[in-house]
Amino acid sequence: MPATTGTTTAATIELADVFRAAGPAYRADQAGHLSLDTLKVMAAIEHCRTASLGGHVEGCDACGHLRIAYNSCRNRHCPRCQGAAARDWLAAREADLLPVGYFHVVFTLPAEIAAIAFHNKAAVYDLLFRAASTTMMRIAADPKHVGARIGLTAVLHTWGSAMTHHPHLHMIVPGGGLSPDGTRWVASRPAFLLPVRVLGMLFRRLFLEGLAALHEAGTLVFFGTLAPLSDPRAFARALAPVRRKRWVVYAKPPFAGPKAVLAYLARYTHRVAISSRRILAFDGASVSFRVKDYRRDEAGRPRVMTLSATEFIRRFLLHVLPRGFHRIRHYGLLTGANRKAGLAHIRAILGVPAPPRPTADAPDPQDSPGKARSPCPCCGGPMMIVGSFAGWHQPRGPPFRSTSHRAGSP
């Protein structure tokens, strides 16, 4: 880890630095209490872009300068690896955008349900997707509201700004849908999609019905202070207050055009619990990072929170998803094998041309010898991958050569 005279500052600190310094002690302290998936996430973050994963050597054809680049872990929980994944995903989704207004809708689980969800991530998070998407599709199809079949993209987030467990869904929803007979586009009102109170009441009913069904089927498990909820009567009593409270559904104003939608998706689709940009300092024992506390300040102005390294790691690991769980899902007009044909049909109804096809992305540079890289830091010339090396190995001198490499270069 890069060191300074005291605290490591934001100019050098990465999430991986915290895990490398404090992760071994955390694993030892939590031995027997960490799942295999959690241990794999920790190892991936710690080894990301280090010699343990191997890498490649880049050479400049102009001046012969060489540099080493280590491979990334590609784990979906690693902040360093999500930038490229988000760009690739967005390029594929750009062709799905329609020339209509888009709304941002958020479905949030109450704290009482969040505690149950933490011990039953796959089952309860999946129920959250089903209940929220069904709510949107059903209310939108009602002639009293939009009266159309809509489409939406839903993204699961399980964290708040302070990395506490706070499961909720972000949805991107076009402002309208296809008429029941599929012959015309039915637009929503310009600044209003669906009534949030109606959405909240139906969402509460559908979710609690689904949760009761999961409990009756024996799918849910309970540990610690929640263990008594295994009894059906105790479970019903625990949910009684939740049935009476208002469930929060939040709808933001529509986006200002498709480019704003893409900019939003770039921030949300592949976000993890915290980005390294929010980490301000790490002294080996504690971590300081920026948070937004909306309860104390409606504007959500950033303030600094300091946690012990152990607590920081614990909070981050709260958000490790079950293996194979899809946290980005599409519904309605944006799903199924006929999605492309359906979107083309909508564009024909709206009288707009189809968007240009996205160009195929080049393969990942860590698998692509010969691919041009960022410019040479010495002369600005092109850098090419001239060789690679396996994990836990370092390249030996003389360095790798390429047939295109400038003759006589060191």
C-alpha positions in Angstrom: 0.0 0.0 0.0 1.4 3.4 -0.8 2.6 5.1 2.3 2.9 8.6 3.5 4.1 9.9 6.8 1.0 9.0 8.7 -2.5 8.7 7.1 -2.9 7.5 3.6 -4.8 10.3 1.7 -7.4 10.4 -1.0 -4.8 10.8 -3.7 -3.5 7.3 -3.1 -6.1 5.3 -1.3 -8.2 2.6 -2.9 -10.7 0.2 -1.5 -8.2 -2.6 -2.2 -5.7 -0.9 0.1 -8.1 -1.2 3.0 -8.7 -4.9 2.2 -5.1 -5.7 1.8 -4.1 -4.0 5.1 -7.0 -5.1 7.3 -8.5 -8.0 5.4 -6.3 -10.8 6.9 -7.1 -9.8 10.4 -10.8 -9.5 9.6 -10.8 -13.0 8.1 -9.0 -14.4 11.2 -11.5 -12.7 13.5 -14.5 -13.9 11.5 -13.2 -17.4 10.8 -16.1 -19.8 10.4 -18.6 -16.9 9.9 -17.8 -15.9 6.3 -19.3 -17.6 3.3 -17.2 -18.9 0.5 -18.7 -16.2 -1.8 -17.6 -13.5 0.6 -14.1 -14.9 0.9 -13.8 -15.0 -2.9 -14.9 -11.3 -3.1 -12.3 -10.3 -0.6 -9.6 -12.2 -2.4 -10.6 -10.7 -5.8 -10.5 -7.1 -4.5 -7.1 -7.7 -2.7 -5.5 -9.3 -5.8 -7.0 -7.0 -8.4 -4.3 -5.4 -10.7 -1.5 -7.1 -8.8 1.1 -9.6 -10.0 -1.0 -12.4 -8.5 -3.4 -12.2 -11.5 -0.7 -11.8 -14.1 -0.6 -9.1 -16.7 1.0 -7.8 -19.9 3.9 -5.7 -21.0 3.3 -2.6 -23.2 6.0 -1.2 -25.5 6.3 2.0 -27.4 7.2 1.7 -31.1 8.6 5.2 -31.2 11.0 5.3 -28.2 11.1 1.8 -26.9 9.6 2.7 -23.5 8.1 -0.3 -21.6 5.6 -0.5 -18.9 3.8 -3.3 -17.0 0.0 -3.5 -16.6 -1.5 -6.1 -14.3 -4.8 -7.8 -15.0 -8.1 -6.9 -13.2 -10.1 -9.4 -11.2 -13.4 -8.6 -13.1 -15.4 -9.3 -9.9 -18.7 -7.4 -10.0 -18.2 -6.3 -6.4 -14.8 -4.6 -7.2 -15.1 -0.9 -7.8 -12.0 -0.8 -10.0 -13.5 -3.3 -12.5 -16.9 -1.8 -12.9 -16.0 1.1 -15.2 -15.3 -1.0 -18.2 -18.3 -3.3 -17.4 -20.6 -0.3 -17.3 -19.3 1.1 -20.6 -19.9 -2.2 -22.3 -23.4 -2.6 -20.9 -24.3 1.0 -21.8 -23.2 0.5 -25.4 -25.5 -2.5 -25.7 -28.4 -0.7 -24.1 -28.1 2.5 -26.2 -30.0 0.9 -29.0 -33.0 0.3 -26.6 -33.6 3.9 -25.9 -36.8 5.4 -27.3 -37.3 9.1 -28.2 -39.6 9.7 -25.3 -39.3 11.0 -21.8 -38.0 8.7 -19.1 -38.8 8.5 -15.4 -36.8 7.4 -12.4 -38.8 5.4 -9.9 -37.5 3.9 -6.6 -39.0 1.1 -4.5 -37.7 0.8 -1.0 -38.2 -2.0 1.6 -39.0 -1.0 5.2 -36.2 -1.6 7.8 -38.2 -4.5 9.3 -38.2 -6.4 6.0 -34.6 -5.5 5.3 -33.5 -7.5 8.3 -35.3 -10.5 7.0 -33.9 -9.9 3.5 -30.3 -9.9 4.7 -30.5 -13.6 5.8 -32.5 -14.6 2.7 -30.9 -12.5 0.0 -31.7 -14.5 -3.1 -35.4 -15.2 -2.2 -36.3 -11.8 -0.8 -34.4 -9.7 -3.4 -36.0 -11.7 -6.2 -39.4 -11.1 -4.6 -38.6 -7.4 -4.5 -38.0 -7.4 -8.2 -41.2 -9.4 -8.9 -43.4 -7.3 -6.6 -42.1 -3.9 -7.8 -42.2 -4.8 -11.5 -45.7 -6.3 -11.3 -46.9 -3.2 -9.4 -45.6 -0.9 -12.2 -47.0 -3.0 -15.1 -50.4 -3.5 -13.4 -51.0 0.2 -12.5 -49.7 1.4 -15.9 -52.1 -1.0 -17.7 -55.1 0.4 -15.8 -57.1 2.7 -18.1 -57.5 5.2 -15.2 -53.7 5.8 -15.4 -51.7 5.2 -18.6 -53.7 2.3 -20.0 -50.7 0.8 -21.8 -48.1 -2.0 -21.6 -44.9 -0.4 -20.5 -41.3 -1.5 -20.2 -38.7 -0.8 -17.5 -35.2 -1.6 -16.4 -34.7 -2.3 -12.7 -31.4 -2.2 -10.8 -31.0 -3.5 -7.3 -29.0 -1.5 -4.7 -28.6 -2.8 -1.2 -26.8 0.1 0.5 -27.2 3.6 1.8 -24.6 6.3 1.7 -23.0 5.0 4.9 -22.9 1.4 3.5 -25.7 0.2 5.8 -28.1 -2.4 4.6 -30.8 -0.6 2.7 -32.3 -2.7 -0.1 -34.2 -0.8 -2.9 -34.8 -0.8 -6.6 -34.0 1.9 -9.1 -36.1 1.8 -12.2 -35.8 3.6 -15.5 -39.3 3.7 -17.1 -40.2 5.2 -20.5 -43.0 7.8 -20.3 -45.7 5.7 -22.0 -46.3 2.3 -23.6 -48.1 0.4 -26.3 -51.9 0.3 -26.4 -53.6 -3.0 -25.6 -54.0 -3.8 -29.3 -50.4 -2.8 -30.0 -51.2 -0.3 -32.7 -50.4 3.0 -31.1 -48.1 4.6 -28.5 -49.9 5.9 -25.4 -47.9 8.7 -23.8 -48.0 9.5 -20.1 -48.5 13.0 -18.9 -45.3 15.1 -19.5 -44.2 15.5 -15.9 -46.2 12.6 -14.2 -46.1 8.9 -14.7 -48.1 7.1 -12.0 -49.4 8.0 -8.5 -46.8 7.0 -5.9 -49.4 6.3 -3.2 -51.2 3.9 -5.3 -47.9 2.2 -6.3 -46.9 2.0 -2.6 -50.1 0.3 -1.5 -50.1 -2.3 -4.3 -46.4 -2.9 -3.8 -46.9 -3.5 -0.1 -49.7 -6.0 -0.7 -47.9 -8.0 -3.4 -44.7 -8.1 -1.5 -46.2 -9.2 1.8 -48.3 -11.8 0.1 -45.2 -13.2 -1.6 -43.2 -13.1 1.7 -45.9 -15.0 3.5 -45.9 -17.6 0.7 -42.1 -18.0 1.1 -42.5 -18.5 4.8 -45.2 -21.0 4.4 -43.1 -22.9 1.8 -40.2 -23.1 4.3 -37.9 -21.1 2.0 -37.0 -18.4 4.6 -34.3 -19.0 7.3 -33.8 -17.0 10.5 -30.8 -16.6 12.7 -29.9 -14.8 15.9 -32.5 -12.4 17.2 -34.8 -13.3 14.2 -34.8 -17.0 15.1 -38.3 -16.8 16.7 -39.8 -15.7 13.4 -39.6 -19.3 12.2 -42.9 -19.8 14.1 -45.8 -18.7 11.8 -47.6 -16.8 14.6 -44.5 -14.9 15.6 -43.9 -14.1 11.9 -47.4 -12.8 11.5 -47.1 -10.6 14.6 -43.8 -9.2 13.4 -45.3 -8.1 10.1 -48.4 -6.6 11.5 -47.0 -3.1 12.0 -45.5 -3.2 8.5 -48.9 -3.9 7.0 -50.2 -0.6 8.4 -47.3 1.7 7.6 -46.8 3.5 4.3 -44.3 1.9 2.0 -42.1 4.5 0.2 -42.2 4.7 -3.6 -40.4 7.7 -5.0 -40.7 9.1 -8.5 -38.3 11.7 -9.8 -39.1 14.2 -12.5 -38.5 12.9 -16.1 -35.0 13.0 -17.6 -34.0 15.6 -20.1 -33.6 13.4 -23.1 -31.9 10.0 -23.9 -28.4 11.3 -23.2 -29.4 12.1 -19.6 -30.8 8.6 -19.3 -27.5 7.1 -20.4 -25.6 9.4 -18.0 -27.8 8.2 -15.1 -27.4 4.6 -16.1 -23.6 4.9 -16.2 -23.7 6.0 -12.5 -26.2 3.4 -11.2 -26.1 0.1 -13.1 -22.7 -1.1 -12.1 -22.2 0.9 -8.9 -21.0 -1.0 -5.8 -21.4 -0.1 -2.1 -18.7 2.6 -2.2 -16.3 3.9 -4.8 -12.7 4.7 -4.0 -13.3 8.4 -4.8 -15.4 8.7 -1.7 -12.6 7.4 0.6 -10.7 10.3 2.1 -8.1 8.8 4.4 -6.9 5.5 5.8 -4.3 5.2 8.6 -4.3 1.4 8.9 -6.8 1.4 11.8 -9.7 3.6 10.6 -11.2 4.8 7.3 -12.7 8.2 6.6 -15.1 8.6 3.7 -17.8 11.0 2.4 -21.5 10.2 3.1 -24.8 12.0 2.5 -27.1 12.0 5.5 -30.6 12.9 4.2 -32.2 12.4 7.6 -30.1 15.2 9.1 -30.0 17.4 6.0 -32.7 17.3 3.3 -30.2 18.6 0.7 -28.0 15.6 1.4 -24.8 17.6 1.8 -21.7 15.4 2.1 -20.1 15.0 5.5 -17.2 12.8 6.7 -17.8 9.5 8.5 -14.9 7.6 10.1 -15.2 3.9 10.9 -12.7 1.3 12.1 -11.2 -0.7 9.3 -13.0 -3.8 10.6 -16.4 -2.1 10.6 -15.7 -0.6 7.2 -15.0 -4.0 5.7 -18.0 -5.5 7.5 -20.3 -2.9 6.0 -18.9 -3.4 2.5 -19.4 -7.2 2.7 -23.1 -6.7 3.7 -23.7 -6.1 0.0 -22.1 -9.3 -1.5 -24.8 -10.8 -3.7 -25.5 -14.5 -4.0 -23.6 -16.2 -6.9 -25.5 -16.0 -10.2 -28.0 -13.4 -8.9 -29.0 -10.8 -11.6 -29.1 -7.3 -10.1 -30.1 -5.7 -13.5 -33.4 -6.9 -15.0 -35.7 -5.8 -17.8 -39.5 -6.1 -17.9 -42.4 -5.6 -20.3 -41.4 -4.0 -23.6 -37.7 -4.3 -22.7 -37.6 -8.1 -22.2 -38.0 -11.3 -24.2 -36.7 -12.6 -27.4 -38.8 -10.1 -29.4 -37.5 -7.0 -27.7 -35.6 -5.7 -30.7 -38.6 -6.3 -33.0 -40.9 -4.7 -30.5 -38.8 -1.6 -30.1 -38.5 -1.3 -33.9 -42.4 -1.5 -34.0 -42.6 1.3 -31.5 -40.2 3.5 -33.5 -42.3 2.9 -36.6 -45.4 4.0 -34.7 -43.5 7.1 -33.5 -42.1 7.8 -37.0 -38.5 7.9 -35.9 -35.5 6.1 -37.6 -33.7 3.2 -35.9 -30.6 4.2 -34.0 -27.2 3.3 -35.6 -25.9 -0.1 -34.6 -23.2 0.1 -31.9 -19.8 -0.9 -33.1 -18.4 -4.1 -31.7 -16.0 -3.4 -28.8 -12.5 -4.7 -29.2 -11.5 -7.6 -26.9 -10.2 -6.8 -23.5 -6.6 -5.6 -23.7 -5.4 -8.1 -21.1 -6.3 -10.8 -23.6 -5.3 -9.0 -26.8 -1.6 -8.7 -27.7 -1.1 -6.0 -30.3 -4.0 -3.8 -29.3 -3.2 -0.1 -29.1 -3.1 1.3 -25.6 -2.9 4.7 -24.0 -0.1 6.9 -25.3 3.5 6.5 -24.3 4.2 8.8 -21.2 7.7 9.6 -22.7 7.0 10.6 -26.3 3.3 10.3 -26.7 3.7 7.5 -29.3 1.4 4.4 -29.5 1.9 1.7 -26.9 1.3 -1.9 -28.0 1.0 -5.1 -25.9 4.1 -7.0 -26.7 3.8 -9.9 -24.2 2.1 -11.3 -21.2 2.9 -13.2 -18.1 1.0 -15.6 -15.8 -0.3 -15.0 -12.3 2.3 -14.8 -9.5 5.0 -14.2 -12.0 6.9 -11.0 -13.0 8.3 -10.4 -16.5 12.0 -11.1 -16.8 14.6 -9.0 -18.7 15.3 -8.7 -21.5 11.7 -7.7 -21.9 9.2 -9.2 -24.3 9.7 -8.4 -28.0 7.3 -7.8 -30.8 7.9 -8.0 -34.5 6.5 -4.5 -34.8 8.7 -3.2 -32.0 11.3 -0.7 -33.0 14.6 -2.4 -33.8 17.4 -1.5 -31.3 15.0 -0.6 -28.5 16.1 -1.9 -25.1 
